[in-house]
């Protein structure tokens, strides 16, 4: 996989939409979600992300990674399919920090899946962890939630699904991520 731009990486952390699978023998419930992430560099006023970074002017930082310290906030659509017309489930909202001096770098992320529609309406699921920009599949921990996901634990796998061109010129403004959380509810 080629190195992603900071904007794409910013949204790589926020991918999902729901099609729940019954709990398996291991007690884990598998959700299959899609995050439709609007990339701010390409979309002007209709962006769903905000970024900030440490600035050293025109000087290269001594640690060699110009994106180190960049922070972002996301608020993307959560849908049950990759198509923009797929049923809307809620929002993938969160924050990330570029906190790796390496190149390619990694982001530390916290994403809250806030379900407003469907079987999980009124519930949230929290996904937390490191996103290695060179990885084809990103694994992060499910560290909690509310409502039907109260005290949830598990893991989530995220991959880039594709892009949805949204302008007549074919410029990509929405990146779609496929997310598969595997969730176990601890206690009641």
C-alpha positions as CSV (number, residue, x, y, z in Angstrom):
1,X,0.0,0.0,0.0
2,X,1.3,3.4,-0.8
3,X,1.8,6.0,1.9
4,X,-1.5,7.9,2.5
5,X,-1.8,11.7,2.6
6,X,-2.3,13.2,6.1
7,X,-6.0,14.0,5.1
8,X,-6.6,10.4,4.1
9,X,-4.9,9.1,7.1
10,X,-6.9,11.4,9.3
11,X,-10.0,9.7,8.0
12,X,-8.6,6.2,7.9
13,X,-9.4,6.1,11.6
14,X,-13.1,6.6,11.1
15,X,-14.7,4.0,9.0
16,X,-17.9,2.0,9.7
17,X,-21.6,1.1,9.1
18,X,-23.7,-1.7,10.6
19,X,-25.0,-5.1,9.5
20,X,-24.8,-7.1,12.7
21,X,-24.1,-10.8,12.8
22,X,-25.4,-12.9,15.7
23,X,-23.0,-13.6,18.5
24,X,-20.7,-16.6,17.7
25,X,-19.5,-19.4,19.8
26,X,-16.8,-17.1,21.2
27,X,-19.4,-14.7,22.5
28,X,-18.3,-12.0,20.0
29,X,-20.9,-10.0,18.0
30,X,-19.6,-9.0,14.6
31,X,-20.7,-5.7,13.1
32,X,-20.0,-4.8,9.5
33,X,-19.9,-1.0,9.0
34,X,-18.8,1.7,6.6
35,X,-17.5,5.1,7.3
36,X,-17.9,7.7,4.6
37,X,-15.1,10.2,5.3
38,X,-15.2,13.6,3.7
39,X,-11.6,14.7,3.1
40,X,-11.1,18.4,4.0
41,X,-8.3,19.1,1.5
42,X,-10.6,18.5,-1.4
43,X,-14.0,19.7,-0.3
44,X,-13.9,23.3,0.9
45,X,-16.8,24.4,3.1
46,X,-18.5,21.0,3.4
47,X,-15.8,19.2,5.3
48,X,-16.3,16.9,8.2
49,X,-12.8,17.2,9.7
50,X,-10.6,19.8,11.3
51,X,-6.8,19.7,11.6
52,X,-4.2,21.6,13.5
53,X,-0.5,21.1,13.7
54,X,2.7,22.4,15.4
55,X,4.3,25.0,13.1
56,X,8.0,25.6,12.7
57,X,7.6,28.0,9.8
58,X,9.6,26.9,6.8
59,X,12.1,25.0,9.0
60,X,12.2,21.2,8.9
61,X,11.7,19.8,12.4
62,X,14.8,18.2,13.9
63,X,13.1,14.8,14.3
64,X,12.6,14.5,10.5
65,X,8.8,14.1,10.4
66,X,7.0,17.3,9.5
67,X,3.6,15.9,10.4
68,X,4.6,15.0,14.0
69,X,2.2,16.7,16.4
70,X,-0.6,17.2,13.9
71,X,-4.0,16.7,15.5
72,X,-7.4,16.2,13.9
73,X,-11.1,15.9,14.7
74,X,-13.5,13.9,12.6
75,X,-17.3,13.7,12.2
76,X,-18.2,11.3,9.4
77,X,-21.2,9.4,8.2
78,X,-21.7,5.8,9.5
79,X,-23.6,3.7,7.0
80,X,-24.4,0.0,6.5
81,X,-22.9,-0.2,3.1
82,X,-20.3,1.4,0.8
83,X,-22.8,3.2,-1.4
84,X,-23.6,6.8,-0.4
85,X,-27.4,5.8,-0.6
86,X,-26.9,3.0,2.0
87,X,-29.0,3.3,5.1
88,X,-27.7,5.9,7.5
89,X,-26.7,4.6,11.0
90,X,-25.1,7.6,12.7
91,X,-21.7,9.2,13.0
92,X,-18.1,8.2,13.4
93,X,-16.7,11.0,15.6
94,X,-13.3,11.3,17.1
95,X,-9.8,12.7,17.3
96,X,-6.4,11.7,16.3
97,X,-2.8,12.8,16.9
98,X,0.2,12.1,14.6
99,X,2.5,10.8,17.4
100,X,5.1,8.7,15.7
101,X,8.5,10.1,14.6
102,X,8.9,7.4,12.0
103,X,8.2,7.6,8.3
104,X,5.7,6.4,7.3
105,X,4.2,7.5,10.6
106,X,1.3,6.4,12.7
107,X,-1.7,8.1,14.3
108,X,-3.1,7.6,17.8
109,X,-6.8,7.6,17.6
110,X,-10.1,7.5,19.5
111,X,-13.3,7.1,17.5
112,X,-16.8,7.0,18.9
113,X,-19.4,5.3,16.7
114,X,-22.6,7.1,17.7
115,X,-25.6,5.1,16.4
116,X,-28.7,7.2,15.8
117,X,-30.6,4.8,13.5
118,X,-31.1,1.0,13.2
119,X,-30.8,-1.8,15.8
120,X,-28.3,0.1,17.9
121,X,-29.9,3.6,17.9
122,X,-29.0,5.5,21.1
123,X,-25.9,3.4,21.7
124,X,-22.2,4.2,21.2
125,X,-19.1,2.1,20.7
126,X,-15.6,3.3,21.4
127,X,-12.6,2.2,19.3
128,X,-9.1,3.2,20.4
129,X,-5.6,2.6,19.2
130,X,-2.7,3.1,16.8
131,X,-3.1,3.4,13.0
132,X,0.0,2.5,11.1
133,X,-0.1,4.3,7.8
134,X,1.7,1.6,6.0
135,X,-0.7,-1.2,7.1
136,X,-3.3,-2.7,4.7
137,X,-5.5,-3.6,7.7
138,X,-5.6,-1.6,10.9
139,X,-6.5,-3.3,14.2
140,X,-7.6,-1.3,17.2
141,X,-9.3,-2.2,20.5
142,X,-12.9,-1.8,21.3
143,X,-12.7,-0.3,24.8
144,X,-16.3,0.5,25.8
145,X,-19.6,2.0,24.9
146,X,-23.0,3.0,26.0
147,X,-26.5,1.6,25.7
148,X,-26.5,-1.9,24.1
149,X,-22.6,-1.7,24.1
150,X,-22.2,-0.8,27.8
151,X,-18.9,-2.3,29.0
152,X,-18.1,-3.7,25.5
153,X,-14.7,-5.1,24.8
154,X,-13.2,-6.6,21.7
155,X,-11.3,-5.5,18.6
156,X,-11.9,-3.8,15.3
157,X,-10.4,-4.3,11.8
158,X,-10.5,-1.4,9.3
159,X,-9.5,-1.3,5.7
160,X,-9.9,1.4,3.0
161,X,-12.8,0.2,0.8
162,X,-12.7,2.8,-2.0
163,X,-13.6,6.3,-3.0
164,X,-16.9,7.9,-4.0
165,X,-16.4,10.6,-6.6
166,X,-18.9,13.4,-5.8
167,X,-18.1,16.1,-8.3
168,X,-18.7,16.3,-12.1
169,X,-14.9,16.5,-12.7
170,X,-14.4,13.2,-10.9
171,X,-12.4,14.6,-8.0
172,X,-12.7,12.3,-5.0
173,X,-14.2,13.9,-1.9
174,X,-15.4,10.9,0.1
175,X,-13.2,8.0,1.1
176,X,-15.0,4.9,2.3
177,X,-13.6,2.7,5.0
178,X,-14.8,-0.7,5.9
179,X,-14.8,-1.5,9.6
180,X,-15.5,-4.9,11.3
181,X,-15.8,-4.5,15.1
182,X,-15.9,-7.8,17.0
183,X,-17.6,-7.0,20.3
184,X,-18.2,-8.8,23.6
185,X,-20.5,-7.3,26.3
186,X,-18.9,-7.8,29.7
187,X,-21.6,-8.1,32.4
188,X,-24.8,-6.2,32.1
